Amino acid sequence: MHDDPDELEYADRDELPFGPSKSQIKRDKLALQVLAERMASLPRAELERLNLSEATWAALDETPRIKDVRARKRHWKRIANLLEREDMAAAHALMNGAEERERAATAHHHALERWRERLISEGDAAMTELLEQYPQIDRQPLRALVRAAQRDAQHHKPDAPRKLFRFLRESLSSD
């Protein structure tokens, strides 16, 4: 079947396992650098769940001292190279969990902002709905804060709306 030597050579070439392309290698390295930056921003207590090598810990501990932008880029590359030797499944799981918690906190924050805006603009109707959904909220301080926030909103003052937001955050964070 393979009488032609060029055809044989071509068939053998198709069967050779090719590694990832240069572009894919660069994308993988860049992803590791981004992971290194994200890991450095996490509290040490969360990172301790990972079994990182001493060299990786030393590089992560060194991060806050590096101020220069160019040096910091080199530092992320260094940590990315160290991370290549680590168990990345656990690191990715940790980062995904941190992202999920961050998304949930952001969603909660936005929900509180929406409630604050509704309470200021709609008044008693929104307050009744809020108290139906969250009966644990103390009605009297809420009513006083809403009235003050409505007054301050008309005069473009931020104090009472901020106090209302803090009250909502403290009241609804116990859920």
N, C-alpha and C positions, 0 to 999 in steps of 0.2 A: 503494500500500500504506500509506503513512504519511499518510493524509488528516488524521488528528487531530493537531493541533500538540503536544498533551501527550505523545502516543505517540512522536512524532518526537524530542521533547526527551529523553524517557526512553531511547530507543534510542541517542541520541548520548552520553548520560551513561554508559551501559554500556561504550561504546567508549573513553572517556577513560582514560588510564593513571593510576591512583591510586598514590601513593607509599606507603611503609610507614606503618602506623598510629603514633599517638603512643606507644602502649605498646611497639611494636616498636623505635621509636627509643630509648626509655628503656632497654629491655633491651640494645640494642646499645651504648649509652653505658656502661652498667654493666659489660658484658662487657669493654669497653676499659679501664675502671678496674681491673678484676680483673687483666687482662693487664698493665697498668702496674705493679701491685704485684708480680706474679710476675717481671716483667722486672727490677725494681729489686733483687730478691733474688738474681739470678744474678750470677756473676762477670763483670767487665767483659770478660775475654778471650772469653767466649762471645758476649756482645752485640756485640762488634766485627765479627762475621761479618755483621751487618746493616748496611745502608747508611743509618744514621740521620742526620737533619739535625743541624746544630750546636745548634739550639734544643732538640731532644729530648735530645741529650747533656748540654747544660747543665742541663736539668730533672732528668735522671736523676742527675747528679753532685751536685745540690743536695739530693737526698732524705735522706741521712744527717743533715744539719743540722737537719731539721724534726722537732721533738719533740712539739709540741702535736697532739692527736688531731684537732681540727677543722681545723687548718692542714694536717695530713697528708691529710685527705679532700679539701680544696681542691686540694692538690698532685696527688693521683691524678687528679682531674678535669682539671687542666691538662695532665698528661702524656697522658691519654686524648685530649684535643683535639689535641695534637701528633701522636699516633699515627694519628689519622684521616687525616693527610696522608702517612703513610709507606706503604711496601710491606708490607702485613700478611701476605701469604702466607709470606714468609721468617720473620717473627716468630712466626707460628703454628707453622711447622715446627720452629723452634728450641725453642719452649715444649713442643711435643709430644715432642720428643726428650729434653728435660730431664725431663719427667714420666715417660717410659718408663724412663730411667736411675734415677730415684728409686724407681719401682715395683720395678725389678729389685733395687736395693739393699735395699729393705724386705723383699722376698721372701727374699733371701739371709740377711738378719739373722734373720728368723723361722725359717728352716731351721736356722741355727746354734743358736738358742735351743732348738728342738725336739731337736736332737742332744744338747745339754748336759743337758736334762731327762731324756732317755732314758738317757744315760750314767750319770747320778746314780741314777736309779731302777732301771734294769735291770742295770747293771754290765757284766759280761763279755760277755753276749749282745749288748748294743748295741755294745760295743767291737769285737767280732768283725765285726759287720755293717758298722760304720763303716770298719774297716780293709780289708774286702773292696771297698767302694765307692771308698775313697781310699787306695790302697796307699802313697802318698808320705808319709803321716803317720808320724812317728817313734813307735814303739810304747811305748818305755819312759817318756818324759815324759808321754805320754797316760795310761798306766796309773797313774803316780804322781799326776797331777792329778785323775784320776777318784776315786782312793781318798781323797785329801785333800778333794775336793768332797763326797764322801759323808759323811765325818766332820763337816765344817762344816755340811752341810745338816741333819744330826741335831741339831746344837747351835744352829741358826738363825744361823749366821755367814755373811756374804756373800763373804768374801775368796777362798776356794778356788774356789767356783763362778764368780766373776768371772775368776780366772786361767785356769780351764778354758775359759771363753768366749773370752778373748783368744787362747789357744793355738789353739782351733778356727778363729777368724777368720784368724789369721796362716797357719795350715796350709792352709786351704781357699780363701784368697783368691788363691792363685797359679794357680788353675784357669782 
